[in-house]
Amino acid sequence: MSQALIDKIRAQRQTDIEAAGLAFIVSRPTDLDVQEMRGKTLPALDLLKKYVKGWRGVKESDLINGGVPKLVEFTQELFSEWVGDRPDIFNPLVSGIIAAYEQHAQQQADTLKKPDAG
């Protein structure tokens, strides 16, 4: 039961981000993650490895010149190897991850400002 609940919590953090016409599944950082990152410079690849969880509809031909139009399963190793040469992908993903957290933080702040309905 607890694993199912953990999966639900993680799913609530996930969002899709489009970059260069491709769809990526990312997880926003938690409040604790952000607190631990404050004052540190986290390399972009480390951020991407931690928060990019998958992709949708990505084909080999999207990843390499001359590749076949066959869907490719996401792995962190494949993603990390490929994305390093794709600033048109990694810049929007990093920005999207940050924006997802900022939206979450704003929602939390708005919730705390609401007077009790009781």
Secondary structure, 3 states (H helix, E strand, C coil): CHHHHHHHHHHHHEEEEEECCEEEEEECCCHHHHHHHCCCCCCHHHHHHHHEEEEECCEHHHHCCCCCCCECCCCHHHHHHHHCCCHHHHHHHHHHHHHHHHHHHHHHHHHHHCCCCC
